[in-house]
Amino acid sequence: MGDHDDHDGRKVWLRPEEVDALLDEVDGTTQTVALGLLARCGLRVAEAADVTPADVVDTPVGPFVRVQDGKGSKYRETPVPTDLAASMRALADVRDEAADTPLVDRSPRTIRRWVTTAGERLYADTGDDGWTFLGPHDLRRTWGTLLVEREVEPGLVMEWGGWEDWDTFREHYLGAYSLDAQQRGIEKVDWL
């Protein structure tokens, strides 16, 4: 965790197994899709609320989700895990809505509440008070950090996440490295 620069609370970065635990706490396919878009695709809450079935596309490198109207009204595409894309398509198939109707069809406020509720459940299960600080943007922050820790080219992560400024990306999204990343760094230096 880390302090926010401009308000109370904490920035939270999750380990991969914590992301899995969070996603296991959701209720139903709609919540799975919403939180999956945050944690596995790096979408902002409003972006996740706007994704339609038509936005899930297959490419030669795998499924992607199109963010039609991201922050600053900017378009981008980001990879989506195969299992999440399948859940999105299954959700689209069981409803009687047009292909341009959002899949989640809930307000950003509701999605925020889902993240908070899942965090509260995990706090009750684990006693780790870090879960009490968890918010939806922490899932985006975690996504970017985990990709860079797995040596995905930072410029590509910035493109997928819609970041244009390296300093902002570095300062606000890569502020904490996991113990695994620190261990790999230490192993590269023989005198450490």
N, C-alpha and C positions, 0 to 999 in steps of 0.2 A: 504494500500500500504506500501511498504518498499523499502529501497535502495538496489540496487545490490552491492555485495561486490567488483566486479571487473570491472564494466562498468557503464556508465550513464543509466538513465532511472529508472524505478521503477518495483518492483515485485508487481503483482496485485493478490488479492484474491477476488473472486466474491461471493456474497450471492446467495442462490439457485434461488431466483427470478431474479437475474441478469443473471444467466446462462440461465434461460428460455427466458429472453428478448433477449439475444445474439442469441440463437438458432432460435428465431422467425425472426431474421434479415437476415437469409441466403436465397439464391436464388436457389431453386430446390433441388431435391433429392440427387444429388452428393454432394453438399455443406452440406446438412443436415447430410449425412453419415460422411463426413470428420470431421466437427466440433463436431458432436456427439461422434465420436471415441476419440477426444481429451478431451471433457468436461465430458462425461459420462462413459468413459472407461479408462481414464488416459493415452492414447497412446501418444507417441512423434509424431511429424509431419511426420518423415520418416516412422515410423511404420504405421501410418494411411494411408499413400500413398501406402503401400505394402499389405494391407489386401485384400484377395481374397474371393469370395463366399465360397470356400472350408474351409476357416478359421473360419466361423461362424458355431458353433456346438451346438447341444442340449445336455444338461447333465441332470442328475436327479434333479439338483437344479436350472435349467434354462439355457438360452442360454449363451454361452461364446464365446469370440473371441480368436483365437490362434495367438499369436505374434511369428511368425516363426523365425525372425531374429532381435531381439531387440538389444538395445545398448550392445556392447561387444559380438555380435553374440549369445546372449542368448535367449532361448525359454521361453515363459511363457503363461499362460492363464489368462484371466480376464473376469469377468462377463460383459454382455452387456444387457442393458435394452430391454425388450421384444419389445417395439415399434421401437427401433433402429434396432434390429435384423430383424424385419419385413420390415423396409425400405431397409435394406441391401439386403434382399432376393428379394424384389420387384425390386430393381435396377438391380440385377443379372438376373432376369427373362425378363426384357425388352430389354436387350442388346444381341447382337450376339457374345459374347466373350466366351472363354473357362473358366472353373471354376477356373483355376489358373491365370487368368488375374486380376490384381488389380481392385477393385470396383471403387475407386476414379479416378484412371488413370490420375492423374495430378502430377506435381512436388511438392516437399515440398515448394518451393518458392511460387507457386500458392496458396497452402493452407494457408501459412502465410499471403498472401495478402488478402485472404477471411476473416481471423480473423481481420486484420487491418481495412478492409473496414466496416465490421459489427460494430467494435468499433467506427469508425468515425461516422457512422450513429447514433449510440446510444448517442455519445457525442452531435451531432447536436440536437437530440431529448430532451436530459436531461440537457445539460450544465455541466455535471459532467466530469471534465477533467481527471479523473481516466481512462475513456475509451480510452483516447489518448495514454496511456502507455500499453494497452492490447496487448499481444502477445500470440502465441499458447502455449508456455510453461506455461503461467499463467493458462491455462485451466487444464493442468495436475496438477499443484500445487493446484488449487482450488479443483479438484477431490479428491486428497489425504486428504486435510484438511477437506472437508465436510464429507468424510467417517469416519475419526477419530472423528469428532464432533458428529457424530451419533452413536458413541461408537462401531464402527467396530474395532475389535482387530487390533492394529497397525501392528503386525506381519503379519496378513493376508493382510492388505493394502500394506505392503511392498512386499509381494509375488506377489500380483496382479499387482503392479506397476513396479516390477523388481528392487526394491531397495535392496541392500544387507547390507548396513551400516546404523545402527540406527542414528548415529550422523549426517550423511549427510541428511538423511530423515528428521530428526527433525529440523536441522538448515535451510535447503533450501526449505522445503516444508510445514512445520508446523509453520512458523514464525509469523503468525497472526491468532488470533482466532476471530470469529464473535462476534457481540454483543450478540447474542443469547447464544453462548457458554459461554461468560463471565457472562451473567445473570444466567445461570444454575450453574456455579461455585460459584457465590456469594450466591445463594439460599442455597447452601450446608453448608454455614458457618453462624451460627446464629448471630455472632457479627458483620457481614458485613451488 
